[in-house]
Amino acid sequence: MGVTLFFDMGAAAYTAKIEQFAAGDEVQQLLAKSMTLDPVSQWLVDGLRSGSW
């Protein structure tokens, strides 16, 4: 889910959404933690955006 949203929204909007959730209630904070991209997901997005593969 994270890779698709990040790819569609762009880095700034995705980061803003995570920050919005992080400031919310416990459920939203949990969602924010689950949305954080790991290095492999970031690498996938970078490759898709740049057209490397």
mmCIF file as Biopython writes it, N, C-alpha, C and O atoms, coordinates in Angstrom:
data_model
#
loop_
_atom_site.group_PDB
_atom_site.id
_atom_site.type_symbol
_atom_site.label_atom_id
_atom_site.label_alt_id
_atom_site.label_comp_id
_atom_site.label_asym_id
_atom_site.label_entity_id
_atom_site.label_seq_id
_atom_site.pdbx_PDB_ins_code
_atom_site.Cartn_x
_atom_site.Cartn_y
_atom_site.Cartn_z
_atom_site.occupancy
_atom_site.B_iso_or_equiv
_atom_site.auth_seq_id
_atom_site.auth_asym_id
_atom_site.pdbx_PDB_model_num
ATOM 1   N N  . MET A ? 1  ? 0.816  -1.190 0.000   1.0 0.0 1  A 1 
ATOM 2   C CA . MET A ? 1  ? 0.000  0.000  0.000   1.0 0.0 1  A 1 
ATOM 3   C C  . MET A ? 1  ? 0.858  1.251  0.000   1.0 0.0 1  A 1 
ATOM 4   O O  . MET A ? 1  ? 0.593  2.183  -0.758  1.0 0.0 1  A 1 
ATOM 5   N N  . GLY A ? 2  ? 1.886  1.283  0.843   1.0 0.0 2  A 1 
ATOM 6   C CA . GLY A ? 2  ? 2.710  2.473  0.967   1.0 0.0 2  A 1 
ATOM 7   C C  . GLY A ? 2  ? 3.368  2.887  -0.332  1.0 0.0 2  A 1 
ATOM 8   O O  . GLY A ? 2  ? 3.395  4.072  -0.664  1.0 0.0 2  A 1 
ATOM 9   N N  . VAL A ? 3  ? 3.900  1.926  -1.073  1.0 0.0 3  A 1 
ATOM 10  C CA . VAL A ? 3  ? 4.573  2.244  -2.323  1.0 0.0 3  A 1 
ATOM 11  C C  . VAL A ? 3  ? 3.597  2.861  -3.313  1.0 0.0 3  A 1 
ATOM 12  O O  . VAL A ? 3  ? 3.928  3.849  -3.968  1.0 0.0 3  A 1 
ATOM 13  N N  . THR A ? 4  ? 2.416  2.303  -3.433  1.0 0.0 4  A 1 
ATOM 14  C CA . THR A ? 4  ? 1.423  2.813  -4.375  1.0 0.0 4  A 1 
ATOM 15  C C  . THR A ? 4  ? 0.983  4.224  -4.009  1.0 0.0 4  A 1 
ATOM 16  O O  . THR A ? 4  ? 0.925  5.098  -4.874  1.0 0.0 4  A 1 
ATOM 17  N N  . LEU A ? 5  ? 0.677  4.455  -2.749  1.0 0.0 5  A 1 
ATOM 18  C CA . LEU A ? 5  ? 0.279  5.795  -2.322  1.0 0.0 5  A 1 
ATOM 19  C C  . LEU A ? 5  ? 1.405  6.794  -2.513  1.0 0.0 5  A 1 
ATOM 20  O O  . LEU A ? 5  ? 1.180  7.902  -3.000  1.0 0.0 5  A 1 
ATOM 21  N N  . PHE A ? 6  ? 2.604  6.411  -2.135  1.0 0.0 6  A 1 
ATOM 22  C CA . PHE A ? 6  ? 3.750  7.304  -2.277  1.0 0.0 6  A 1 
ATOM 23  C C  . PHE A ? 6  ? 3.961  7.659  -3.744  1.0 0.0 6  A 1 
ATOM 24  O O  . PHE A ? 6  ? 4.193  8.819  -4.085  1.0 0.0 6  A 1 
ATOM 25  N N  . PHE A ? 7  ? 3.880  6.655  -4.603  1.0 0.0 7  A 1 
ATOM 26  C CA . PHE A ? 7  ? 4.087  6.875  -6.030  1.0 0.0 7  A 1 
ATOM 27  C C  . PHE A ? 7  ? 3.013  7.800  -6.594  1.0 0.0 7  A 1 
ATOM 28  O O  . PHE A ? 7  ? 3.317  8.688  -7.390  1.0 0.0 7  A 1 
ATOM 29  N N  . ASP A ? 8  ? 1.768  7.600  -6.190  1.0 0.0 8  A 1 
ATOM 30  C CA . ASP A ? 8  ? 0.660  8.413  -6.690  1.0 0.0 8  A 1 
ATOM 31  C C  . ASP A ? 8  ? 0.661  9.823  -6.114  1.0 0.0 8  A 1 
ATOM 32  O O  . ASP A ? 8  ? 0.388  10.781 -6.838  1.0 0.0 8  A 1 
ATOM 33  N N  . MET A ? 9  ? 0.960  9.967  -4.834  1.0 0.0 9  A 1 
ATOM 34  C CA . MET A ? 9  ? 0.855  11.248 -4.151  1.0 0.0 9  A 1 
ATOM 35  C C  . MET A ? 9  ? 2.105  12.110 -4.289  1.0 0.0 9  A 1 
ATOM 36  O O  . MET A ? 9  ? 2.014  13.338 -4.291  1.0 0.0 9  A 1 
ATOM 37  N N  . GLY A ? 10 ? 3.243  11.491 -4.401  1.0 0.0 10 A 1 
ATOM 38  C CA . GLY A ? 10 ? 4.491  12.236 -4.369  1.0 0.0 10 A 1 
ATOM 39  C C  . GLY A ? 10 ? 5.017  12.330 -2.947  1.0 0.0 10 A 1 
ATOM 40  O O  . GLY A ? 10 ? 4.268  12.155 -1.986  1.0 0.0 10 A 1 
ATOM 41  N N  . ALA A ? 11 ? 6.300  12.605 -2.818  1.0 0.0 11 A 1 
ATOM 42  C CA . ALA A ? 11 ? 6.965  12.580 -1.510  1.0 0.0 11 A 1 
ATOM 43  C C  . ALA A ? 11 ? 6.389  13.599 -0.544  1.0 0.0 11 A 1 
ATOM 44  O O  . ALA A ? 11 ? 6.129  13.270 0.613   1.0 0.0 11 A 1 
ATOM 45  N N  . ALA A ? 12 ? 6.185  14.823 -0.993  1.0 0.0 12 A 1 
ATOM 46  C CA . ALA A ? 12 ? 5.730  15.884 -0.088  1.0 0.0 12 A 1 
ATOM 47  C C  . ALA A ? 12 ? 4.331  15.598 0.461   1.0 0.0 12 A 1 
ATOM 48  O O  . ALA A ? 12 ? 4.103  15.720 1.664   1.0 0.0 12 A 1 
ATOM 49  N N  . ALA A ? 13 ? 3.414  15.225 -0.393  1.0 0.0 13 A 1 
ATOM 50  C CA . ALA A ? 13 ? 2.040  14.953 0.041   1.0 0.0 13 A 1 
ATOM 51  C C  . ALA A ? 13 ? 1.983  13.717 0.937   1.0 0.0 13 A 1 
ATOM 52  O O  . ALA A ? 13 ? 1.237  13.691 1.916   1.0 0.0 13 A 1 
ATOM 53  N N  . TYR A ? 14 ? 2.761  12.705 0.608   1.0 0.0 14 A 1 
ATOM 54  C CA . TYR A ? 14 ? 2.781  11.479 1.403   1.0 0.0 14 A 1 
ATOM 55  C C  . TYR A ? 14 ? 3.328  11.760 2.797   1.0 0.0 14 A 1 
ATOM 56  O O  . TYR A ? 14 ? 2.775  11.297 3.794   1.0 0.0 14 A 1 
ATOM 57  N N  . THR A ? 15 ? 4.418  12.522 2.859   1.0 0.0 15 A 1 
ATOM 58  C CA . THR A ? 15 ? 5.012  12.886 4.141   1.0 0.0 15 A 1 
ATOM 59  C C  . THR A ? 15 ? 4.055  13.735 4.968   1.0 0.0 15 A 1 
ATOM 60  O O  . THR A ? 15 ? 3.947  13.550 6.180   1.0 0.0 15 A 1 
ATOM 61  N N  . ALA A ? 16 ? 3.364  14.662 4.321   1.0 0.0 16 A 1 
ATOM 62  C CA . ALA A ? 16 ? 2.381  15.495 5.026   1.0 0.0 16 A 1 
ATOM 63  C C  . ALA A ? 16 ? 1.252  14.643 5.597   1.0 0.0 16 A 1 
ATOM 64  O O  . ALA A ? 16 ? 0.780  14.900 6.705   1.0 0.0 16 A 1 
ATOM 65  N N  . LYS A ? 17 ? 0.821  13.639 4.855   1.0 0.0 17 A 1 
ATOM 66  C CA . LYS A ? 17 ? -0.242 12.752 5.333   1.0 0.0 17 A 1 
ATOM 67  C C  . LYS A ? 17 ? 0.235  11.948 6.549   1.0 0.0 17 A 1 
ATOM 68  O O  . LYS A ? 17 ? -0.518 11.773 7.507   1.0 0.0 17 A 1 
ATOM 69  N N  . ILE A ? 18 ? 1.465  11.464 6.515   1.0 0.0 18 A 1 
ATOM 70  C CA . ILE A ? 18 ? 2.007  10.733 7.661   1.0 0.0 18 A 1 
ATOM 71  C C  . ILE A ? 18 ? 2.075  11.649 8.880   1.0 0.0 18 A 1 
ATOM 72  O O  . ILE A ? 18 ? 1.720  11.240 9.985   1.0 0.0 18 A 1 
ATOM 73  N N  . GLU A ? 19 ? 2.531  12.886 8.683   1.0 0.0 19 A 1 
ATOM 74  C CA . GLU A ? 19 ? 2.615  13.839 9.794   1.0 0.0 19 A 1 
ATOM 75  C C  . GLU A ? 19 ? 1.229  14.152 10.356  1.0 0.0 19 A 1 
ATOM 76  O O  . GLU A ? 19 ? 1.065  14.303 11.566  1.0 0.0 19 A 1 
ATOM 77  N N  . GLN A ? 20 ? 0.243  14.247 9.482   1.0 0.0 20 A 1 
ATOM 78  C CA . GLN A ? 20 ? -1.129 14.501 9.918   1.0 0.0 20 A 1 
ATOM 79  C C  . GLN A ? 20 ? -1.624 13.347 10.791  1.0 0.0 20 A 1 
ATOM 80  O O  . GLN A ? 20 ? -2.201 13.571 11.855  1.0 0.0 20 A 1 
ATOM 81  N N  . PHE A ? 21 ? -1.400 12.128 10.344  1.0 0.0 21 A 1 
ATOM 82  C CA . PHE A ? 21 ? -1.815 10.965 11.120  1.0 0.0 21 A 1 
ATOM 83  C C  . PHE A ? 21 ? -1.033 10.871 12.432  1.0 0.0 21 A 1 
ATOM 84  O O  . PHE A ? 21 ? -1.605 10.506 13.460  1.0 0.0 21 A 1 
ATOM 85  N N  . ALA A ? 22 ? 0.254  11.192 12.416  1.0 0.0 22 A 1 
ATOM 86  C CA . ALA A ? 22 ? 1.090  11.105 13.614  1.0 0.0 22 A 1 
ATOM 87  C C  . ALA A ? 22 ? 0.602  12.037 14.716  1.0 0.0 22 A 1 
ATOM 88  O O  . ALA A ? 22 ? 0.822  11.773 15.898  1.0 0.0 22 A 1 
ATOM 89  N N  . ALA A ? 23 ? -0.058 13.122 14.334  1.0 0.0 23 A 1 
ATOM 90  C CA . ALA A ? 23 ? -0.572 14.082 15.308  1.0 0.0 23 A 1 
ATOM 91  C C  . ALA A ? 23 ? -1.976 13.715 15.795  1.0 0.0 23 A 1 
ATOM 92  O O  . ALA A ? 23 ? -2.540 14.414 16.638  1.0 0.0 23 A 1 
ATOM 93  N N  . GLY A ? 24 ? -2.534 12.642 15.279  1.0 0.0 24 A 1 
ATOM 94  C CA . GLY A ? 24 ? -3.906 12.271 15.609  1.0 0.0 24 A 1 
ATOM 95  C C  . GLY A ? 24 ? -4.006 11.352 16.817  1.0 0.0 24 A 1 
ATOM 96  O O  . GLY A ? 24 ? -3.112 11.293 17.660  1.0 0.0 24 A 1 
ATOM 97  N N  . ASP A ? 25 ? -5.124 10.637 16.870  1.0 0.0 25 A 1 
ATOM 98  C CA . ASP A ? 25 ? -5.367 9.715  17.981  1.0 0.0 25 A 1 
ATOM 99  C C  . ASP A ? 25 ? -4.492 8.462  17.844  1.0 0.0 25 A 1 
ATOM 100 O O  . ASP A ? 25 ? -3.681 8.368  16.923  1.0 0.0 25 A 1 
ATOM 101 N N  . GLU A ? 26 ? -4.658 7.511  18.753  1.0 0.0 26 A 1 
ATOM 102 C CA . GLU A ? 26 ? -3.811 6.318  18.773  1.0 0.0 26 A 1 
ATOM 103 C C  . GLU A ? 26 ? -3.907 5.502  17.488  1.0 0.0 26 A 1 
ATOM 104 O O  . GLU A ? 26 ? -2.898 4.989  17.003  1.0 0.0 26 A 1 
ATOM 105 N N  . VAL A ? 27 ? -5.090 5.379  16.942  1.0 0.0 27 A 1 
ATOM 106 C CA . VAL A ? 27 ? -5.267 4.612  15.704  1.0 0.0 27 A 1 
ATOM 107 C C  . VAL A ? 27 ? -4.539 5.305  14.549  1.0 0.0 27 A 1 
ATOM 108 O O  . VAL A ? 27 ? -3.863 4.652  13.754  1.0 0.0 27 A 1 
ATOM 109 N N  . GLN A ? 28 ? -4.678 6.610  14.463  1.0 0.0 28 A 1 
ATOM 110 C CA . GLN A ? 28 ? -3.998 7.353  13.406  1.0 0.0 28 A 1 
ATOM 111 C C  . GLN A ? 28 ? -2.484 7.291  13.571  1.0 0.0 28 A 1 
ATOM 112 O O  . GLN A ? 28 ? -1.756 7.210  12.581  1.0 0.0 28 A 1 
ATOM 113 N N  . GLN A ? 29 ? -2.008 7.327  14.802  1.0 0.0 29 A 1 
ATOM 114 C CA . GLN A ? 29 ? -0.571 7.224  15.040  1.0 0.0 29 A 1 
ATOM 115 C C  . GLN A ? 29 ? -0.039 5.861  14.609  1.0 0.0 29 A 1 
ATOM 116 O O  . GLN A ? 29 ? 1.058  5.760  14.060  1.0 0.0 29 A 1 
ATOM 117 N N  . LEU A ? 30 ? -0.817 4.824  14.859  1.0 0.0 30 A 1 
ATOM 118 C CA . LEU A ? 30 ? -0.435 3.486  14.410  1.0 0.0 30 A 1 
ATOM 119 C C  . LEU A ? 30 ? -0.403 3.430  12.882  1.0 0.0 30 A 1 
ATOM 120 O O  . LEU A ? 30 ? 0.503  2.841  12.293  1.0 0.0 30 A 1 
ATOM 121 N N  . LEU A ? 31 ? -1.385 4.039  12.257  1.0 0.0 31 A 1 
ATOM 122 C CA . LEU A ? 31 ? -1.420 4.104  10.797  1.0 0.0 31 A 1 
ATOM 123 C C  . LEU A ? 31 ? -0.188 4.840  10.259  1.0 0.0 31 A 1 
ATOM 124 O O  . LEU A ? 31 ? 0.417  4.407  9.279   1.0 0.0 31 A 1 
ATOM 125 N N  . ALA A ? 32 ? 0.178  5.945  10.900  1.0 0.0 32 A 1 
ATOM 126 C CA . ALA A ? 32 ? 1.355  6.705  10.472  1.0 0.0 32 A 1 
ATOM 127 C C  . ALA A ? 32 ? 2.612  5.847  10.525  1.0 0.0 32 A 1 
ATOM 128 O O  . ALA A ? 32 ? 3.441  5.903  9.616   1.0 0.0 32 A 1 
ATOM 129 N N  . LYS A ? 33 ? 2.758  5.058  11.581  1.0 0.0 33 A 1 
ATOM 130 C CA . LYS A ? 33 ? 3.926  4.179  11.701  1.0 0.0 33 A 1 
ATOM 131 C C  . LYS A ? 33 ? 3.925  3.117  10.607  1.0 0.0 33 A 1 
ATOM 132 O O  . LYS A ? 33 ? 4.979  2.760  10.080  1.0 0.0 33 A 1 
ATOM 133 N N  . SER A ? 34 ? 2.758  2.624  10.274  1.0 0.0 34 A 1 
ATOM 134 C CA . SER A ? 34 ? 2.691  1.572  9.249   1.0 0.0 34 A 1 
ATOM 135 C C  . SER A ? 34 ? 2.919  2.126  7.843   1.0 0.0 34 A 1 
ATOM 136 O O  . SER A ? 34 ? 3.272  1.382  6.928   1.0 0.0 34 A 1 
ATOM 137 N N  . MET A ? 35 ? 2.718  3.429  7.673   1.0 0.0 35 A 1 
ATOM 138 C CA . MET A ? 35 ? 2.885  4.040  6.352   1.0 0.0 35 A 1 
ATOM 139 C C  . MET A ? 35 ? 4.330  4.439  6.042   1.0 0.0 35 A 1 
ATOM 140 O O  . MET A ? 35 ? 4.657  4.733  4.893   1.0 0.0 35 A 1 
ATOM 141 N N  . THR A ? 36 ? 5.189  4.451  7.052   1.0 0.0 36 A 1 
ATOM 142 C CA . THR A ? 36 ? 6.576  4.847  6.842   1.0 0.0 36 A 1 
ATOM 143 C C  . THR A ? 36 ? 7.239  3.867  5.882   1.0 0.0 36 A 1 
ATOM 144 O O  . THR A ? 36 ? 7.168  2.652  6.072   1.0 0.0 36 A 1 
ATOM 145 N N  . LEU A ? 37 ? 7.882  4.404  4.856   1.0 0.0 37 A 1 
ATOM 146 C CA . LEU A ? 37 ? 8.505  3.548  3.853   1.0 0.0 37 A 1 
ATOM 147 C C  . LEU A ? 37 ? 9.833  3.000  4.358   1.0 0.0 37 A 1 
ATOM 148 O O  . LEU A ? 37 ? 10.655 3.729  4.912   1.0 0.0 37 A 1 
ATOM 149 N N  . ASP A ? 38 ? 10.022 1.718  4.159   1.0 0.0 38 A 1 
ATOM 150 C CA . ASP A ? 38 ? 11.299 1.092  4.467   1.0 0.0 38 A 1 
ATOM 151 C C  . ASP A ? 38 ? 12.246 1.332  3.287   1.0 0.0 38 A 1 
ATOM 152 O O  . ASP A ? 38 ? 11.794 1.748  2.221   1.0 0.0 38 A 1 
ATOM 153 N N  . PRO A ? 39 ? 13.535 1.082  3.451   1.0 0.0 39 A 1 
ATOM 154 C CA . PRO A ? 39 ? 14.498 1.345  2.373   1.0 0.0 39 A 1 
ATOM 155 C C  . PRO A ? 39 ? 14.195 0.610  1.061   1.0 0.0 39 A 1 
ATOM 156 O O  . PRO A ? 39 ? 14.424 1.161  -0.016  1.0 0.0 39 A 1 
ATOM 157 N N  . VAL A ? 40 ? 13.696 -0.597 1.134   1.0 0.0 40 A 1 
ATOM 158 C CA . VAL A ? 40 ? 13.385 -1.355 -0.086  1.0 0.0 40 A 1 
ATOM 159 C C  . VAL A ? 40 ? 12.216 -0.703 -0.832  1.0 0.0 40 A 1 
ATOM 160 O O  . VAL A ? 40 ? 12.255 -0.571 -2.056  1.0 0.0 40 A 1 
ATOM 161 N N  . SER A ? 41 ? 11.183 -0.300 -0.100  1.0 0.0 41 A 1 
ATOM 162 C CA . SER A ? 41 ? 10.042 0.372  -0.729  1.0 0.0 41 A 1 
ATOM 163 C C  . SER A ? 41 ? 10.475 1.688  -1.366  1.0 0.0 41 A 1 
ATOM 164 O O  . SER A ? 41 ? 10.039 2.022  -2.468  1.0 0.0 41 A 1 
ATOM 165 N N  . GLN A ? 42 ? 11.326 2.427  -0.679  1.0 0.0 42 A 1 
ATOM 166 C CA . GLN A ? 42 ? 11.834 3.693  -1.222  1.0 0.0 42 A 1 
ATOM 167 C C  . GLN A ? 42 ? 12.608 3.432  -2.509  1.0 0.0 42 A 1 
ATOM 168 O O  . GLN A ? 42 ? 12.476 4.178  -3.479  1.0 0.0 42 A 1 
ATOM 169 N N  . TRP A ? 43 ? 13.406 2.383  -2.517  1.0 0.0 43 A 1 
ATOM 170 C CA . TRP A ? 43 ? 14.185 2.022  -3.696  1.0 0.0 43 A 1 
ATOM 171 C C  . TRP A ? 43 ? 13.253 1.675  -4.866  1.0 0.0 43 A 1 
ATOM 172 O O  . TRP A ? 43 ? 13.513 2.061  -6.006  1.0 0.0 43 A 1 
ATOM 173 N N  . LEU A ? 44 ? 12.169 0.945  -4.580  1.0 0.0 44 A 1 
ATOM 174 C CA . LEU A ? 44 ? 11.197 0.599  -5.622  1.0 0.0 44 A 1 
ATOM 175 C C  . LEU A ? 44 ? 10.560 1.857  -6.220  1.0 0.0 44 A 1 
ATOM 176 O O  . LEU A ? 44 ? 10.449 1.989  -7.439  1.0 0.0 44 A 1 
ATOM 177 N N  . VAL A ? 45 ? 10.148 2.769  -5.355  1.0 0.0 45 A 1 
ATOM 178 C CA . VAL A ? 45 ? 9.534  4.005  -5.834  1.0 0.0 45 A 1 
ATOM 179 C C  . VAL A ? 45 ? 10.520 4.798  -6.669  1.0 0.0 45 A 1 
ATOM 180 O O  . VAL A ? 45 ? 10.166 5.296  -7.738  1.0 0.0 45 A 1 
ATOM 181 N N  . ASP A ? 46 ? 11.750 4.923  -6.199  1.0 0.0 46 A 1 
ATOM 182 C CA . ASP A ? 46 ? 12.764 5.668  -6.948  1.0 0.0 46 A 1 
ATOM 183 C C  . ASP A ? 46 ? 12.984 5.056  -8.334  1.0 0.0 46 A 1 
ATOM 184 O O  . ASP A ? 46 ? 13.102 5.772  -9.328  1.0 0.0 46 A 1 
ATOM 185 N N  . GLY A ? 47 ? 13.037 3.721  -8.386  1.0 0.0 47 A 1 
ATOM 186 C CA . GLY A ? 47 ? 13.229 3.042  -9.669  1.0 0.0 47 A 1 
ATOM 187 C C  . GLY A ? 47 ? 12.051 3.244  -10.606 1.0 0.0 47 A 1 
ATOM 188 O O  . GLY A ? 47 ? 12.245 3.451  -11.804 1.0 0.0 47 A 1 
ATOM 189 N N  . LEU A ? 48 ? 10.842 3.186  -10.086 1.0 0.0 48 A 1 
ATOM 190 C CA . LEU A ? 48 ? 9.645  3.381  -10.914 1.0 0.0 48 A 1 
ATOM 191 C C  . LEU A ? 48 ? 9.545  4.826  -11.407 1.0 0.0 48 A 1 
ATOM 192 O O  . LEU A ? 48 ? 9.215  5.071  -12.568 1.0 0.0 48 A 1 
ATOM 193 N N  . ARG A ? 49 ? 9.831  5.772  -10.523 1.0 0.0 49 A 1 
ATOM 194 C CA . ARG A ? 49 ? 9.734  7.184  -10.902 1.0 0.0 49 A 1 
ATOM 195 C C  . ARG A ? 49 ? 10.785 7.572  -11.946 1.0 0.0 49 A 1 
ATOM 196 O O  . ARG A ? 49 ? 10.500 8.343  -12.862 1.0 0.0 49 A 1 
ATOM 197 N N  . SER A ? 50 ? 11.983 7.043  -11.803 1.0 0.0 50 A 1 
ATOM 198 C CA . SER A ? 50 ? 13.044 7.428  -12.722 1.0 0.0 50 A 1 
ATOM 199 C C  . SER A ? 50 ? 12.997 6.653  -14.034 1.0 0.0 50 A 1 
ATOM 200 O O  . SER A ? 50 ? 13.674 7.016  -14.996 1.0 0.0 50 A 1 
ATOM 201 N N  . GLY A ? 51 ? 12.206 5.595  -14.076 1.0 0.0 51 A 1 
ATOM 202 C CA . GLY A ? 51 ? 12.112 4.779  -15.276 1.0 0.0 51 A 1 
ATOM 203 C C  . GLY A ? 51 ? 13.319 3.880  -15.465 1.0 0.0 51 A 1 
ATOM 204 O O  . GLY A ? 51 ? 13.594 3.419  -16.572 1.0 0.0 51 A 1 
ATOM 205 N N  . SER A ? 52 ? 14.041 3.632  -14.376 1.0 0.0 52 A 1 
ATOM 206 C CA . SER A ? 52 ? 15.233 2.808  -14.443 1.0 0.0 52 A 1 
ATOM 207 C C  . SER A ? 52 ? 14.947 1.383  -14.877 1.0 0.0 52 A 1 
ATOM 208 O O  . SER A ? 52 ? 15.800 0.701  -15.446 1.0 0.0 52 A 1 
ATOM 209 N N  . TRP A ? 53 ? 13.696 0.936  -14.587 1.0 0.0 53 A 1 
ATOM 210 C CA . TRP A ? 53 ? 13.343 -0.436 -14.952 1.0 0.0 53 A 1 
ATOM 211 C C  . TRP A ? 53 ? 11.917 -0.558 -15.194 1.0 0.0 53 A 1 
ATOM 212 O O  . TRP A ? 53 ? 11.436 -1.646 -15.513 1.0 0.0 53 A 1 
#
